[in-house]
Structure formats: structure tokens, C-alpha cells
Amino acid sequence: MKLATVLLFATALLFCFAGLALADDSQATPESFPKIKADGTIGYNLTGGNIKTDAAAGSAEFIHEDVWVNDIVKAGVNFSNVSYFGRRFNPNVNNYFGNYKFEGFVTKEKKPYLWAFLGYDSNEFIGYWNRYTGQAGPGYSFFGTDPTVLKLEVGYGFVDTVWAFPTEIDNNPKSMHIWEPTHNLMARLVFAYPYEKKFQIAEEASYRVNMQWTYDQEVDSATNLTFALTSRLSFRTTFTLQFLNNPGFVQKQDENGVSLVTSTGAKILTKSQRMSYSWINGLLVSFL
């Protein structure tokens, strides 16, 4: 807890210094605001034969940018099931999310700012049914109102996880819980580079560490490339990665994806893999 206090205090000092250093708003261009963007991406995959798969992925994003505030809403789903040699379909991907982020800027140049984040997600095959997140802290946008984006954020994050099966708390086998609220320090990097409205590369990576039990850490990363096909239609490829140092339990499965049970019918559990990733390709439609 002493380390957490020092880090938060140092962050506050850096944020105040940045605000004083960038108090000159002479180059601000408030007439270019507000800006509104809304788009959706969908991808689908189907295979047949001895092994049948049915997979779909979709996401939506709404962004409102004004002189002093940004509002960002995102939601998405990724689902897939598989059948081996005519057996019943079993899900092998099942995760979805939704979140809202607020950014309040200190200057019209939109460089130092305060941010808050509320989110929900579920990922069956990492081991949790529900996860509720609340985060807040200071941030700094290195390019301000420029189309190129490079933001660094730090702060506090509260995460409450509903595990699929009872999970050890603080590495204590005697403390098994479904609900696990944690207090965390976190950092986020946001980057986007558009090239003449034809191509964009973007990256958002975050890291959190549990202040009460530092073994509990998480890294999330999403990288996407977007290629414009028309003024409204683009092709987007997205690679996401999630690393949980302390993942939850999932039901063990055989080589055909069938969940295993003991002779008495009890579920056989195993720790989920620490790392999971996905590569999704789809069409992006811009509505605004």
C-alpha cells in the first residue's frame, strides 16, 4: 500500500506540472468541434465436413469529441462453437464486453486530462462469467487535437470478478470465493495513426496489478489495422491478447471439446491458460 500511495502521489505531481506547462491555448481550434463518429464491425466464419464450426464476431463504437470532453462507448461479442464428426456442437469461444469512457480536458489543446472508465465483460473460457470494472485517473495526450493519437493514462481501478467456479483468493486454498473484488493500480497506452484517410493502425494496451496481492496481474492489448474501401466501408483486422497471471478455473475438456466429469458426475476442473488471443477479420461500416 505504501508503494501504491507513492505512485499515485507522483502521478498527481506529474499531471499538475503538465497542466501548468501547457496552459497556453493559443493554437486551439475549437471551431473544429464537436466531432461525432459511429461505426460497427462484423465478421463471420463457417466450415463444414467432419469438423463443423460456426463463428461470429462483432463490435460497435461511438465517439463524441468536443472542446473540453470526449465520450467513448464500445461494445462487442465473439462467439464460436464446434462439432467433431457429427457430435453435438460445443462452444469454444464465448466472450462479450461493453464499456464507457469519459475524458475531461484541462486545456483547449486537449493534452492533460482526467478520465473515468466503466466496463463490463464476460469470458467463459478464461474462467469468469461477469467482471465489473471502474477506473479513474489522470492522462496526457501528446498530440492534442492532431489526428495522430498517443495517450498515456495511469490511475486506480476497482475490479469485481464473478468466477465460473470457486477460486482461491490471495493464494489461500482455504479462501475460496465466486465473487472477488480487488483494488488495483493500472496504466493504459492508446495509439492511433491515420494515413490520408486510407489506412489506420491503432493500438490500445493496458496493465493492472492488484494492490493487495501483487501476484494478481493482467495485461490486455488490442491492435487493429483498418483499410478504407469506400467512404463508408472499410476492412479491419484486429489482434487481441489477454494475459492473466492468476486465471480462474474452467471445466476440463477432452480432445473433442466435450466437458469431462468424474464417474459420480462431478465436474473436473482445471486452471485456465494464462494467455489467450484472437485474430478477427471483418467489414467495418461507418454510420457517421
N, C-alpha and C positions, 0 to 999 in steps of 0.2 A: 504493500500500500504506500510506503514511503516513495518508492520508485515512481509509482503512478502519479503521486502528488507533484513530484519534481518535474516530470514530463509535461503534465498539464500546465503547470506554472510557467515553464519555459516556452511552451506553445503560446500562451496568452501574451507573454512579453514580445515574442516574435511578431504576433499578429498586430499588436499595438504599434510596434516600430514600422511595420509595413504600411499601416494606415497613415501614420504621420509622414512617411517618406513619399506617399503617393497622393497627397492632399490636393495637388494641382489638377483640376478638371478641365483645363483649357482646351484639350484635344477631344473632349467627349462629343459624341454625335447623337444626342437624344432623339433627333428627328428621325432616325432610322428605326425607332421602336414604336409600337410593340411588334414583335415577331411571333408568329404562330406556326407551328409545324405539327402535322399529324400523319402518321404512316403505319402500315401494317405489313407483316411478312408472313408468308405461309409456304410450307414445304410438305411434300407427301411422297412416300415410298411404298411400293407394293411388289412382292415377289411371290412366285408360285412354284409348285412342284413338290418334291419330297420335303422341302423346308419352306413353309409359308410365313411371310412376315407382312405386317400391316403397321406402318409408322406414319405419324403426323407430327408436325411441329409448327407452331405459330406464335407470333408476338405482335404487340401493338405499342406505340409510343406517342405521347402527346407532350409538346414542349411549348411553353409560353414564356417569352423573354421580354422584359420591359426595362426601363432605365434603372430601377432600383431592385427589382426582384426577378427571379426565374422560378417557374413551376414546371416540374418534370414528372410525368406519370408513365409508368411502364407496367406491362403485364405480358405473360406468356405461358405456353404449355408445351410439353414434349412427351409424347406417349407412343409406345410401341408394344406389340405382342408378337409371339412366335409360336408356330406349331411344327413339331417334328413328325414326319411320316404319318400324317393323318390324325395324330393325337390332338387333344383339345388345346386351344390357344391359352398361353400363359403370358401375362405381362412381363416384359423385361426392361421397360423404361416407363417411369411414371413420376413426372415432376412438373410442378407449375408454380408460378410466382406472381405477385403484384406489389408495387411499391409507389410511394410518392416522395418526392424530394423538393425542398424549398431552399432557395438561395437568396439571401438578403445582402445587398452590396453596400459598402461604406462610401464609395465614391462613384461618380458617373462614369469613370473609366472602367468600372466593373473589374477591379483587381482584387483587393482584400474583401472578404465577405464572411458572413456567418451562414451556416447551413444546418438543416434538420432533415431527418430521413425516417420514414415509417414504412415497414415492409412485412410481407408475409410470404412464406414459401413452404412447399412440401416436396419431399423426395423419398419415396418408399424404399428405394434400393441403396440409399445411404443410411437409412435406419430411422428416419423421423417422419411422422405424419404431418406435424404442424410446427412451424417456427415463426415466432413473432419478434420483430426487431424494431428498436427505437434508438436512433443515433443523433448526435448533435456536436457541433464544434466549429472552429474557425477554418477558413480555407483561403487560398491565394490563387488567382488566375493570372498566369504570367503574360498572356497576350491580350487580356482585357476584352474589348469589343471586336478584336480581329477574328476573322473566320477560323483561323487556326486556334485550337484549344489545347491548353496544357494547365491542368489544375492539380493542386496538392491539398489534401484535406486531412486533418487529424481530429481526434476527439474521443468522446465517451460513447460506448454502445451497450445497451441493455438487450440481451437475447434470452428469450424464454422458449425452450425446445420441448415438444411433446414427442418422446421417443416411441417407436413402434413396439418395443419391448423394454422391460425394466433395464436400466443402465446404471453402472457404477458412477457415483458422484465423488469427485476428488480422489479417485483411485482407491476407494474404500469398498471392498466387497460386501461389507455389512450395510452399506448405504445405497440401496437400490431404489431408483425412482423412475417414474414415467415423465413427470414434469421436472425440468431443470432450468431455473432462472440463473443467469450469470451476469456479472458486471465486467466490462471489457474496455481495454484501450484499443483504438483502431486507427488505421491510416488508409487513404484512398488516393490513387493516381488516375486522372482522366485525361486522355489524349485523343485528338481528332485532327486530321489534316485533309482538307478537301483540295482537289486539283481541278481547277477550271470547271467545276460542276459536272465533271465526267467520272471522277473517281474519288473515293474517300477511304482512308484507313483510320480505324478508331480502336482504342484500347481503354478498358476500364479494369483496374486491378485493385483489390482491397485486402487488407490484412488485419486480423484481430487477435488479441491474446487475452485470456481470462485473467483478471487482476487477482483473483483468489486462488487460482491454481494454474500456473503459467504453462504447464504441460498441455493444457487445452488451448490449441491454436488453430486458426483457419486461414487459408488463402483462397481467394476467388479471382478468376480472370476471365474476361470476355474480349476476344479480338475479332473484329469483323472488317471485311473488305466489301465495298459497295461500288458497283459499276452501273452507270446510267445507261439505259437502253432508249428511253424516251424522256420527255419532261416529267412524266408521272410514273414511269415504270423503271425499276432497276433490278439487277441481280445482286443478291447479297450472300456471302459465305461467312459463317460465324463459327469460331472455335472457342469453346468454353472449357474451363478447367476448375475443379474444386478439390482442395486438399484439406482434409480434416485429420488433425493429429490424434484426435480421440473420437472416432466414429461410433455409431450405435450398433446394436445387434440387428441382424436380419435372419430370416429363416433360410436354412441351408437348402440348396437345390442340387439335383443330380445333373448329369450331362445333357439331359433333355429339357432342363428348366423346370422340372417338377419338384415342388417343395417336399422335403423329407420329414418323416415323422418316425417316432420310435414304435416298437411293437405294441405299446399301450396307447398309441395315438397322440403322444405328446410331441410338440414341435421341436425340431432340432435346430438350435440357434448357432450362429457364428458371427464374429465381428465383421462388419462391412470393410471393404478395401478402403484404405485411407484416401486414395486418389481416384477420381472419376472425371471423365471428359466426354465431350460430344462435339461433333462437326456437322453443322446443319447448313444446307444449301436451299435457297428458296427465292421467290419473287417478292420484291418489295413494292408496294403501291403507295404513292404519296397522295394524300387526300387534300392537304392544304399547302 
